[in-house]
Amino acid sequence: MEGTTFWIIAVFASITVGLSKGGLPIIAMMSVPILSLVMPPLQAAGLLLPIYIVSDWFGVWAYRREFDINILKIMVPATAIGVTIGWATANLITEEMVGGVIGTLGSVFAATRLLGLGVKPEAQTARVAPGIFWGAAAGFTSFVSHAGAPPYQIYTLPLRMPKAVFAGTSTILFAWVNFIKLPAYYNIGILSFDSLHIAAWLFLPATLAVFAGVRLVRILPEKLFYTLVLWALLLLSLRMLWVAASHLIAG
C-alpha cells in the first residue's frame, strides 16, 4: 500500500480534508475517491477518519466564535440518528445507492438555485422538521462515504448565514458527526489501528490545509463564496450520480 504514488495521492487527499475543515465546503468529499485510486474505498474511508477528526479540532478552534447555535441544536441530534441508521444498515445499503439519491437531490437543488428558480429574496428561518430530516440524511451519508455536505447545504443555504457562520456551523457539526462515527466504524471493521502510523504522517498537511481554508474563507467575497459552494455542490452531486449510474449499468 505504501510507495511514492501512494504517498502523493494520500497527501493530496488529506489536504482536501483540511481545506474543508477550514471552511471550504464539499472539498472533503473528494478525499475518499482520491485515495480509492490506490486502495479499496472502505479502507480509504477508515484511514481518513482519524485525519478528519484531527482536522476537526483545528477547524472548531478556528471557528469557535462563529456558528449558529440554533441550527446545531436541531442538527446535532438529527445527525446522530443518521449515523445510527447508517451503522444499522451497513450490510444492506451501498454507497452507490446513497450516491444516486443524494446526487439527484443535490444536483437539482444546486442547479435551480444557480438558475435563480424558486429562490426567495429573504433569508429563510431554520425550521425544525426539515432540519431533522436533512440532519439525519447528512449523518447517514457521512457514515456511508464521508459525504454529509450535500444534505447539510440543502438545508442551510436558504438560511443565508454569513459565510464564516456557515463555515463554522458546518465544521462544528461534522466534528461531532466524525467523533460519533468512530465506535461504529470500529465495530464493523472499517477503522483499523494498523493504519494509524500512516494517518499520523498525514496529520501535518491536513492541519496546514485547515488554516489555508480558513484564510480563503476570510478573503473571499460572500457572493463569490456562495456561488462556489453551489457550483461545487452541483459538480460533486453530478459525480455521485455518474458513479451510481455506472455501477447500475455494470451490475
C-alpha positions in Angstrom: 0.0 0.0 0.0 2.9 2.4 0.6 5.2 3.9 -2.1 5.8 7.2 -3.8 2.5 7.2 -5.7 0.5 6.2 -2.7 2.0 9.0 -0.6 1.5 11.7 -3.2 -2.2 10.7 -3.5 -2.6 10.3 0.3 -1.2 13.7 1.0 -3.4 15.3 -1.7 -6.5 13.5 -0.1 -5.5 14.8 3.4 -5.2 18.3 2.0 -8.8 18.2 0.7 -9.9 17.2 4.2 -8.0 20.1 5.8 -9.3 22.6 3.3 -12.9 21.5 4.0 -12.4 21.7 7.8 -11.1 25.2 7.2 -14.5 26.2 5.9 -14.3 25.4 2.1 -17.4 23.1 1.7 -17.7 19.9 -0.3 -14.0 19.6 -1.0 -13.6 16.8 1.6 -16.0 14.7 -0.5 -13.1 14.3 -2.9 -10.9 12.6 -0.3 -12.3 9.0 -0.4 -12.5 8.9 -4.2 -8.9 10.3 -4.5 -7.5 7.8 -2.0 -9.5 5.0 -3.6 -7.1 5.3 -6.6 -4.5 3.4 -4.5 -6.6 1.4 -2.0 -10.1 -0.1 -1.6 -12.7 2.6 -0.8 -13.7 1.1 2.6 -10.0 1.1 3.7 -9.7 4.6 2.4 -12.6 5.8 4.5 -11.2 4.1 7.6 -7.7 5.6 7.0 -9.1 9.1 6.5 -11.4 9.2 9.6 -8.6 9.9 12.1 -7.4 12.7 9.7 -10.9 14.1 9.7 -11.0 14.1 13.5 -7.7 15.8 14.0 -8.5 18.4 11.3 -11.9 18.9 13.1 -10.1 20.0 16.3 -8.3 22.8 14.5 -11.4 23.8 12.5 -13.5 24.0 15.6 -10.9 26.2 17.3 -10.7 28.5 14.3 -14.5 29.0 14.2 -15.1 28.8 17.9 -16.9 32.2 17.9 -18.7 31.9 14.5 -21.6 29.4 14.4 -25.3 29.3 14.6 -26.3 27.6 17.9 -30.0 27.1 16.8 -29.0 25.1 13.7 -26.7 23.0 15.8 -29.5 22.3 18.4 -31.6 20.9 15.5 -28.9 19.0 13.5 -26.7 17.6 16.2 -29.3 15.0 17.5 -30.6 14.5 13.9 -27.1 13.6 12.6 -26.7 11.1 15.5 -29.9 9.4 14.2 -28.5 9.3 10.7 -25.2 7.8 11.9 -27.1 5.1 13.9 -29.2 4.2 10.8 -26.0 4.0 8.7 -24.4 1.7 11.2 -27.6 -0.5 11.5 -27.9 -0.8 7.7 -24.2 -1.1 6.9 -24.6 -4.5 5.3 -27.7 -3.6 3.3 -27.1 -0.2 1.8 -24.3 0.5 -0.7 -22.5 3.8 -1.3 -23.8 3.9 -4.9 -27.4 3.6 -3.7 -26.9 6.6 -1.4 -25.0 8.5 -4.0 -27.8 8.1 -6.5 -30.4 9.6 -4.2 -28.2 12.4 -2.8 -26.7 13.1 -6.2 -30.1 13.7 -7.6 -31.3 15.9 -4.8 -28.1 17.9 -4.7 -27.8 18.5 -8.4 -31.5 19.6 -8.7 -31.1 21.9 -5.7 -27.9 23.5 -6.9 -29.0 23.8 -10.5 -32.3 25.5 -9.6 -30.5 28.0 -7.3 -27.8 28.8 -9.8 -30.6 29.5 -12.3 -32.4 31.6 -9.8 -35.5 29.4 -9.9 -37.6 29.4 -6.7 -35.0 31.5 -4.8 -36.8 33.7 -2.2 -35.3 37.2 -1.8 -35.3 36.9 2.0 -33.4 34.5 4.3 -35.5 31.5 5.5 -35.8 30.5 9.1 -34.3 27.3 10.5 -37.4 25.1 10.8 -37.1 22.0 13.0 -38.8 19.3 10.9 -36.7 19.9 7.7 -33.6 20.3 9.9 -34.2 16.9 11.5 -34.8 15.3 8.0 -31.7 16.8 6.4 -29.6 16.4 9.5 -30.4 12.6 9.6 -29.6 12.4 5.9 -26.3 14.2 6.5 -25.4 11.8 9.3 -26.3 8.8 7.2 -24.4 9.9 4.1 -21.4 10.9 6.1 -21.3 7.5 7.7 -21.6 5.7 4.3 -19.0 7.7 2.4 -17.9 10.9 4.3 -20.4 12.7 2.1 -22.6 14.6 4.5 -22.2 18.0 3.0 -24.9 18.0 0.3 -27.9 17.3 2.7 -26.4 19.9 5.1 -26.2 22.5 2.4 -29.6 21.8 1.0 -31.0 22.8 4.5 -28.7 25.6 5.3 -28.1 27.5 2.1 -31.6 29.1 2.0 -30.9 30.4 5.5 -28.3 32.8 4.1 -25.9 32.8 7.0 -22.8 35.0 6.9 -20.1 32.9 5.2 -18.0 32.5 8.3 -21.0 31.4 10.3 -22.0 28.9 7.6 -18.5 27.5 7.6 -18.2 27.4 11.4 -21.6 25.7 11.8 -20.6 23.1 9.3 -17.2 22.5 10.8 -18.6 22.1 14.3 -21.5 19.8 13.2 -19.3 17.4 11.3 -16.7 17.4 14.0 -19.5 15.9 16.1 -20.5 13.5 13.3 -17.0 12.2 12.8 -16.5 11.7 16.5 -19.6 9.5 16.9 -18.7 7.5 13.8 -15.6 6.2 15.5 -17.1 3.4 17.6 -19.4 2.4 14.7 -16.5 2.2 12.2 -14.5 0.2 14.6 -17.5 -2.1 15.3 -18.0 -3.0 11.6 -14.2 -3.3 10.9 -13.7 -0.2 8.7 -11.4 1.5 11.3 -8.2 -0.3 11.8 -5.4 0.7 14.2 -2.9 -0.9 11.7 -3.2 2.2 9.5 -2.7 4.8 12.3 1.0 5.1 11.6 0.1 6.2 8.0 -2.5 8.6 9.2 0.0 10.2 11.6 2.2 11.3 8.7 -0.9 12.9 7.0 -1.9 15.0 10.0 0.6 17.8 9.2 -0.5 18.5 5.6 -4.2 18.3 6.7 -3.6 20.7 9.6 -1.8 23.2 7.4 -4.7 23.0 4.9 -7.2 23.8 7.7 -5.6 27.2 8.2 -5.3 27.8 4.5 -9.0 27.1 4.2 -9.8 29.5 7.0 -7.8 32.2 5.3 -9.5 31.7 2.0 -13.0 31.9 3.6 -12.0 35.2 5.2 -10.8 36.8 2.0 -13.4 35.5 -0.5 -16.3 37.9 -1.2 -19.5 36.5 0.3 -21.4 36.3 -3.1 -18.4 34.5 -4.7 -18.1 32.2 -1.7 -21.7 31.0 -2.0 -21.5 30.8 -5.8 -18.5 28.5 -5.4 -20.4 26.4 -2.9 -23.3 25.9 -5.3 -21.0 25.0 -8.2 -19.1 22.6 -6.0 -22.4 21.0 -4.8 -23.6 20.7 -8.4 -20.4 19.1 -9.8 -20.0 16.7 -7.0 -23.7 15.7 -7.0 -23.4 15.0 -10.7 -20.3 12.9 -10.0 -22.2 10.9 -7.4 -25.0 10.3 -10.0 -22.4 9.2 -12.6 -20.8 6.7 -10.2 -24.2 5.3 -9.2 -25.3 5.0 -12.8 -22.0 3.4 -13.8 -22.4 0.7 -11.1 -26.0 0.1 -12.1 -25.1 -0.4 -15.8 -22.1 -2.6 -14.9 -24.2 -4.6 -12.4 
